[in-house]
Amino acid sequence: MTEKSILSVELGKKGWSIKLDDGSQYSSDVVFPKWKEGTCVSGRDLFFLRTKDESLKAYEKALVLLSYGDLTVKELEDKLSSRSFSRLVVKRVLRILSAKGFIDEEAIAEGMLKKYSDIKPSGSFYIEKKMRARGIREDLVRLYSDKAASRDELSLAVNLAEKKRKKKNIIAVLVNRGFSFEIARKAAAALKEEENGNLENPYL
């Protein structure tokens, strides 16, 4: 195996750039005193450089992905892995991002609860399913599923029924959005009463 030696070590705006005589180039946020022009790099040094370079690229890519919106650990892990970053590097980057507060699954869960209460009324079963699909931590899924179940789901179901009044089987629509059959039945009855001109809610 041909030995590789350092061609140049330069400090730029984003960190150190180490070029080798075989044309390869690596980025690093640290350099060791022994890394000087003309010095041969050991196998260990080469592994360090490759891992550090990959980690910095994965970290920068993760920040770009997060700039488009909040992501869970699972979502970010899947996206980085799909870009051929090694499992070791992905795990390391995720730990750093979590420690810095760039990944906040509780905030995501809170936002989902608000969305499926105020914007797209849905039952607790639907919300729980959506949270699991995004890979939110199980303890947070249980916590926010309980919070969802403690809402006035009948009012939410009636609200959704009014938005979907043109649908033929409104009960099926409500059940598909995570409301129990009993809640869906009462909401459909309330909507029918309203359409018939009776302002009294039959579920009160």
Secondary structure, 3 states (H helix, E strand, C coil): CCCEEEEEEEEECCEEEEEECCCCEEEECCCCCCCCCCCEECHHHHHHHHHHHHHHHHHHHHHHHHHCCCCCHHHHHHHHHCCCCCHHHHHHHHHHHHHCCCCCHHHHHHHHHHHHHHHCCCCHHHHHHHHHHCCCCHHHHHHHHHHHHCCCHHHHHHHHHHHCCCCCCHHHHHHHCCCCHHHHHHHHHHHHHHHCCCCCCCCC
